[in-house]
Amino acid sequence: MSSRRLLTALALLAVAVTGCTSEAEAKLSLDASLPTAVPDGTKIVVGDPATEVALKLSGQYDKVAKYVQFANLSGGPQTTEAFRAHALDLGSVAEIPPINATWTGLHVKIVASKFRQDPIDHPIYKLGVAPGVSVKTLGDLRGKKIAYSPGQAQGALVLKVLQKAGLTKEDVKLVELPSTGDVYSNALAAKQVDVAPIGGVQIKRYLAKYGKDGAAAVDHGLRDDAGHLYGPVESLEDPGKAAAIRAYVEAWGVAQEWIDRHPKEWIEGYYVKDQGLSAADGQWLVDNAGHPDIPADWSDAIQRQQQTIELLAKETGNPVIQAKDLYDLRFQTVAADAIKAGAK
């Protein structure tokens, strides 16, 4: 489905499921306590496909379906476009979209965050190296053609890697390419670029296909593990939706814990049946991800986010914003508390 058709469908869906709050009902202040009871008839539209599958596999879907309508989208470009169309209340993304959305005039807040235990040993991305190109250390990036996607996690990672290597954008050639699907892997194989951040099963497949030709993947040694649920402020100002978002964050936390504790079921139900991957690919992804870290204190995450903001602001010319303003701290312990309660 095209982006325009998808948004049209979502907009119609939003009209159908979100007319539950009276026009006369007062907005919920962003510093007011979160309501805990979801009013009858309240619905939120959520773009979080992986958690949708986890809820179904774990037998928790029916509870969530009372107040959630899932949309088959995630990631920065799709979620921000849907927010602008008032067609989405919550979306699953990596580190950069909430920053980028704010810079483009959207008022959004992060309501849940997930990281990885031992994140340096369990990176989401590695630096794919084209056949015939020698990159052993980050310093070897000097003079190389590097795939770059502004406004996305891979683009930010490239800037962080250059900073760690003591290099600037002028020391390399950044080649703007969309970081979707196997675009980066194909660009490496075709030697359109020398280096590109590749993630997930693309790492395994790239090395299996082109390793015999001299392709490689090197560690960058940085944290790249941030994952968030975020949504527009207007949804959080709706008392009914705020209660539903809180309830969803609880269910989301429990679902992440279920995924971690049921790797075989997750591989078969999600990676194989839903994503169409092989069981071997699914096992590789589970092993590469390690175990999740869903903290009840976001202080460290906010500090890391601030460092990212300052780096991106310097490189893109955008103003420095405060990372703490991107987080709705009322949700800080919601997911972690739900996990604890479920373990009792």
Secondary structure, DSSP 8 states (H G I E B T S, - for coil): --HHHHHHHHHHHHHHH-TTS-TTS----TTS----S--TT--EEEE-HHHHHHHHHTT-HHHHHTTEEE-S--SHHHHHHHHHTT--SEEEE-SHHHHHHHHTT--EEEEEEEEESSTTTS-SEEEEE-TT---SSGGGGTT-EEEE-TTSHHHHHHHHHHHHHT--GGGSEEEE----TTHHHHHHHTTS-SEEEEETHHHHHHHHHHGGGT-EEE---S----EEEEEEHHHHTSHHHHHHHHHHHHHHHHHHHHHHH-HHHHIIIIIITTT---HHHHHHHHHHH--EE--S--HHHHHHHHHHHHHHHHHH------GGGGB-GGGTTHHHHHHHHHH-
